[in-house]
């Protein structure tokens, strides 16, 4: 799913919304270190109290929060998988009777508990609903005659939350005028930080894509491979951090471990140009081995051969046709996202300002030279320019 599609879906998670309706909610309670369901409840979402609805909706918003490729991942289902979760989830969507949908969701729960125990009691929640998205109005005539036309999508949304032990407290009873020890035994469901979750199907430009599932991880850049492969039966992917690391390793294979700040600055500038030129496109710009070759050549890296770049892709990631997302490999361009660490001082600089930093030799000593347009202030004192001896 694209960011705009996730954002639009997430904004609809509110009460009394004609474009978003939750039909059914199914809660499953699982004890820690157990592979059995302790308790489950299913029923119409509308029968919940308003406060309960708000809590659930806020929690599902948490599941759909975060950056793409850091916390949210659009994953393709594996092909030819026995008892495929893609088929299970699709059958759940198309089921008419409540018991049929419940049966399909229990199959997903069974996969979650197979060969795996949770460290805490967990609550697994499924909702089945309908998401309406108005078609884009392309003309005045469309607005007048077809403004009520919408894309209609059935969906399953799942989240997993851990529980925490309640705190026992010391209370003072005003009536009896005595101190009391308040012992609580009911676990509290942590709705602020979901462990994981997913949305099926992905919805792109208002149209359902049943070949992909939107996976949500609890911690940024930490993917649960078991959940992805064994529960969702989806293909794994790289996080944004991993994408950047692989890109850097490929560049090192081709250009070597040493690079001037000028060349590195040119690399970042060229990738930024690619992103800007494609910002109006629907798809995120990517870089294949040919694009990486061009970026390096334009940036000033010499003696690069296409075969050398292909070999680097094959060696590092075992796929010469792999494509990097340009946004993943470029540090935040306008913020001070690059850290330069030396024994004397640590410096932060943005990729767009890296061109003002140089490593030079002065009197046989390595020095870091930073070009500035204004006088430097240190501890309230304006520095006086000095001549290099």
N, C-alpha and C positions, 0 to 999 in steps of 0.2 A: 504494500500500500504506500501511497505517497503521503507526504507530510500533510498536505491540504486535506486529503481524504480522512486521515486519522483525526485531525483537528476538527473537521466538520462533524464526524461521528461522535467525538467526545463532547462537543458542545450540545449535542442533542440529549445527553444524559441528564435530564431534568424532569421534574414532575409537570404534569398538565401540558405536555408537548404533543401537538397533533402529528408531528413528523416522526415520533418515536414512541413505540408502545411495547412494554414488556408483558408478555402473556403469563409466563410461568416461571417460578423460582424453585430450585431444588437444592437443598442443603444436605451435605453429608459430613458427619463427624467421625474422625478416625483417631483412635488413641495412639500415642507415641509407641514406637517399636512394635507396631502391630500391623498385620496385613488384613485386618477385618474391619468392617464398618460397625461402629458402636451404635450410631443412631442416624436416621435420615428423615427429612421432612420435605414434602412437595405440595405446592398449592398455587393458586392464582396470586400474582404479585399485587394485584389491586386490593386484596383483602388484608394486606399488611397495614399497620398504622403509619401515618405520615412520617413520623420520626424514624421508623425503621426503613422506610423507603429512601429517605434522604441519606441515611448511613450507608445503605447498599450502593446507591448511585455514586456517592462520593468515593467509595472504595473501588468501584469499577472505573471511575475516572483515573484513579491512581494506577490501575493496571494499564491504562492506555496513555500514561504520561511518560515523558522522556524522549530523548533524541533517537532518531532512526539509526540503526547499526550500533547503538550504545545500549539502549534498553528495549527498543522495539525492533523486531526483525520479521520481514516478510519472507516466509520459508516455503519452498516448493515441496510438495509431497513426494516421497519415494515411490517409484514405480514397482509394480509386481510384488506387493507386500501382502502376505497372508493376514487376514483379519485386519485390513487396513483401517486406520483411524479416519482417513478421508471418507471411506465408504460409510463407516459408523456415524460420523458427524452428518454426512449428507442424508442418510436414512433418518436420522433424528430430525433434521429440518423438514423433511417431507412427510413425517409421520403426522397422522391426524389425531390419534388418540393419545391422551396424556401418558398412559402406561407404556405405550410404545416408545415415546420419547425418553421416559425415565429409564427404560431398559437399555437404550443405546448409551445414555450418559453413564449408567452403571458399568458398562463395558469399558468406558474411558477410565473410570475410577479403578477398575480392576487392573488396568495397565499401569496406573500410577503406583499401585501397591505391590505389584509383582516384583519380587527380588529386591525390594527396597523398603526401608523403614525410615520414618521421619523422627527427628530428634525431639520434636514437640507434638502435642496434640494438634491436629490441623482440621480446618473446616474447608471443604471443597464446595464451591457454589457454582451452579449453572443457571443461566437465565436464557430463555428462548423468547425472541421478540421479533418485531417488524420495524424496519427502518425505511423511511420514505425520504427521497431526495428529489426536489424539483429539478426538472431539466433546465439546462442553461437557456435563457431567453435570448435568441439570436436576432430577433427582429421585432418591430412594433406590432406587426401582424400577429406574431406568435404570442406576444403579451396579451393581445386582445382576445384571441380565440383559444389558446392552449395553455393558459397560465396555471391551470390546475393539473396538468400532466406531470406525473412523477415517476421516478424509478422506484420500484418496490422490492425490498430485499428482506428475506427471512435470515435470522442470524442466531448463532449460539455464542454466548460469552461466558468464559469460565475464569475463576480466580481461586487461588489457594492461599489461605491465611493461617498463620500459626496462632496458637493461644499462649497466654502467659498466666502464671500463677497470681491469684489476687493477693493484695497486701492486707495482712491483719493489722488492725489499728486499735489504739486506746481511745475510748470515748468517755465523755462526761454526761451523765444523765441529769438534766436540770430538775426533773420531777422527783426522782428518787434521791437526788443529791449524792451520787456515788460514781466512782470510776468503773467503767466496764471494758472488758477486753472483747472486741468485736472480731469474731473468727469467721472468715469467709472461705467457702470451699468451691464456689463456682468459678471455673476458669474464665478469663476475659479474652475475647477474640480480638486480636490486634488488626484493626481495619486500616491502620495508617501505612503499613508497609507490607503489601502482598508479597508472598514468596515467589509466585509465578502466576501466569495466566495466559489465555489465548482468545482470539476472536476468529470465528469461522462463519462464513467464508471471508476472504479479503474483499474489500469493496473499492473498486477503482473507477473514479468518475461516475459514481452512482450505479455501477454494474457489478454484480457478484462475480468473483473469481474463485471457483471451487477447487482450483488446482493449487491454491496457496492458503496458508494460515498465518495470521499475525501472532507472533509469539512475544510474550513480555517476560523479561527477566527481573528478578528482584533487585540485583545490584548491577550497576552499569558495567558493561564489558566483561561480565561473568555469566557465561551461558551454561545451562544445565544440559550437557550432551545426552544424558540418559533420557531426560524428559523429551528432548527434541527427537531423538532417534527411536526410542522404544515406546514412548507414550503417544507422541504426535505422528510418528513414522514419517518425519520430514527430513529433508537433506540439510546437513549442517552448513554453516557459513562462517565467515570471519567477522569479528567485531571491528569497529572503526580503528581501535588501537592495534589489533593484529594486522589489519590491512596496511597501516602505516609502517609497522615493523617489517612486513614482507617487502613493501616497496623500497624501504631503505636498504634492505639486504640485497635486493636485485641491483640497485644503483651501485652499491659497493662492489658487487661482482663484476659489473661492467666498467665503472669508472675508478675503482680502487677505493681504499679506505681514507685517502687524503683528498681534500677539496678546499679550494679557497672560498672565502666568504662571498666573493664576487660571483663565482660560479653557482654556489648554493642559492644566493639571492636571485640569480637569473632563473634557476630551476623553479623556485617558488613563484616568481613573477610570471613565468610561462604557464604554469598550472593555473594560477589565478586568472590569467587571460582566457584560458579554455573555459573555466567556470563562468566567467562574465559573459562570454560570447554565447553560452548556452543557457543563460538564466531564464529565458522565456520559453525554453523547451519543456515538455512535459516530463521527459526522462532525465534522471540525474546523469551528468556527463561522466564518461568512463575513460580509462586509459588502458589500451592493450599494449602489446610489446612494440608495435610500430609507433604508437603515440609516445611511449617512454623513450624510444630511440630518437624521435624528433625533438622531444623536450630537452634531452641531454645535448644533442647536437646544437640546437639553437642557443643553449645556455653556455656553450663554449667548451664542452668536453670533446676532445679530439680522438680520432682513430677508432670510431665505433662502427662495428659491423652488425648488420641485421641478425646474422646467425649467432653472434655473441650474445645479443639481447634475448633471443629465443632460448638459447641454452641456459641463460641465467634464470629465466622464468621456469623452465623445466626443472632445473636443479633446486631452486628455492621452494617453489610451490607445487611442483610436479604437474604443471599444466601450462603449456606455452600459450594457450588461448585465454588465460585468465584475464579479467578486466577489473582494474581498480576503480573504485568510485573516487573521482577527483577531490571531492570534499573531505574524504577520509585521510588522504595522504598529505593534505596541505594544513599546516598549523593555522589557527585562527589568524587571518591575514592582518587585521587592523589592531589586534590586541597584542600585548607583550607576552606572546605564547612561547617564544624561544628563550631558553635559559642557557646562558653562557657562564660556566663555572670555572674559576681559576683559584689558585692558592691564595691570591691577594683579595679578590672580590668576586661576588656573583652578580651578574648583570642580566636583566630581562629586556628583550627587544622584540618588536613585531617583525614578521617576515617582510613587510613592505619597507621597513627601515634597516633591514640587515645590510643593505648596500652601503650604509654609512659606517660600518664596522670593518676594520682591517686588522689582520695580524701582520706586523712588520718587524724588521730587524733594525735596531738602532744601537750602534756601537757594539755590535756582536751579541746584543741581548734581544730576546723576543719581547715584543711589546704589543699591547692591544690598543689600536688607534681608533677613536670614535670621533667622527666629524659632527660638530654641533653648530647650530646657527645662532645660538645665544650664549651669553656668559654663564658659566657653571656656578651654582650656589652650593656651598658645603657648610653645614652648621651655621647658616646665616651669613657666611662670608662669601663675597664675590671673588672668584678665583682670578688671579692675574696671569695672562698668557706668558708662558716661558719658552725660551728658545732652546731647541735641542742642541746640546754641546757635541 
